[in-house]
């Protein structure tokens, strides 16, 4: 449905008008009019009416607790992620990287 343009997508009634406006603005097909691609960049996204009252500085400074913290057993526990993403990877699309390139990621 999204391929025909965001203007043709029907939103569920549970999504309020401000959220619809934000989604439509972010998915604008003509990039010079797309929210986040305008003169003020990401600042325009933060100023959208859907975010009214949100204290971005407090979030960035970790002063506001997250609304949800998933329970995980280890740093590599992926049970909260959909497994179908990995199932759909085409082995032909995987590109090997050189040893020097791989070493750049050792600190991660």
C-alpha positions as MATLAB code, in Angstrom:
seq = 'XXXXXXXXXXXXXXXXXXXXXXXXXXXXXXXXXXXXXXXXXXXXXXXXXXXXXXXXXXXXXXXXXXXXXXXXXXXXXXXXXXXXXXXXXXXXXXXXXXXXXXXXXXXX';
ca = [
       0.000    0.000    0.000;
       2.780    2.438    0.837;
       4.124    2.176   -2.726;
       1.083    4.060   -4.052;
       1.932    6.985   -1.790;
       1.363    7.814    1.850;
      -1.680    9.890    0.920;
      -3.506    6.706   -0.124;
      -2.788    4.806    3.111;
      -5.719    4.400    5.479;
      -4.756    4.667    9.133;
      -6.582    2.820   11.908;
      -8.976    5.045   13.823;
      -6.858    4.482   16.944;
      -4.034    6.614   15.474;
      -4.688   10.266   16.304;
      -4.427   13.091   13.771;
      -1.094   14.373   15.115;
       0.492   10.934   14.756;
      -0.934   10.602   11.240;
       0.484   13.985   10.345;
       3.927   13.002   11.663;
       3.941    9.690    9.787;
       2.765   11.288    6.547;
       5.353   14.073    6.868;
       8.194   11.603    7.461;
       7.107    9.417    4.543;
       6.567   12.234    2.043;
       7.806   10.877   -1.297;
       9.012   14.249   -2.570;
      12.115   14.665   -0.394;
      12.345   18.491   -0.583;
       9.029   18.542    1.307;
       9.791   15.611    3.646;
       9.970   16.357    7.359;
      13.590   16.072    8.461;
      14.874   17.028    4.994;
      13.824   20.662    5.214;
      15.987   23.670    6.091;
      16.033   22.907    9.832;
      16.648   19.145    9.441;
      15.915   17.022   12.489;
      14.911   20.079   14.484;
      11.724   20.226   12.393;
      10.914   16.665   13.440;
      11.376   17.549   17.114;
       9.122   20.585   16.704;
       6.260   18.575   15.168;
       3.002   18.948   17.126;
       2.974   15.222   17.973;
       6.060   15.801   20.185;
       4.560   18.835   21.966;
       5.529   18.776   25.625;
       8.286   16.213   25.167;
      11.487   17.322   26.878;
      14.201   16.184   24.471;
      17.069   17.513   26.625;
      15.812   15.508   29.610;
      15.594   12.393   27.458;
      19.093   12.908   26.036;
      20.448   13.450   29.559;
      18.737   10.202   30.694;
      16.673   12.126   33.250;
      13.396   10.512   32.167;
      12.976    6.788   32.786;
      12.072    4.723   29.734;
       8.407    3.689   29.584;
       9.403    0.048   29.045;
      12.554   -1.918   29.767;
      12.518   -5.404   28.223;
      13.772   -8.285   30.327;
      16.888   -9.868   28.825;
      19.076  -12.722   29.986;
      22.307  -11.472   28.424;
      23.678   -8.742   26.140;
      23.012  -11.000   23.143;
      19.448  -12.005   24.085;
      17.426  -11.322   20.919;
      14.055  -12.845   21.871;
      12.332   -9.444   21.602;
      13.290   -9.142   17.923;
      11.493  -10.785   15.058;
      13.389  -13.804   13.772;
      11.954  -13.551   10.263;
      14.391  -10.761    9.407;
      17.341  -13.129    9.613;
      15.364  -15.919    7.921;
      14.883  -13.742    4.829;
      18.559  -12.912    4.286;
      19.805  -14.033    0.895;
      23.216  -15.653    1.396;
      24.327  -14.206   -1.978;
      23.886  -10.674   -0.602;
      26.324  -11.170    2.280;
      29.586   -9.426    1.491;
      32.804  -10.492    3.163;
      35.034   -7.734    4.482;
      38.810   -7.713    4.594;
      40.764   -8.408    7.775;
      41.815   -4.720    8.169;
      38.174   -3.667    7.823;
      37.068   -6.274   10.349;
      39.703   -5.101   12.851;
      38.067   -1.661   12.911;
      35.128   -3.321   14.679;
      37.110   -5.093   17.395;
      36.216   -2.445   19.971;
      32.473   -2.886   19.471;
];
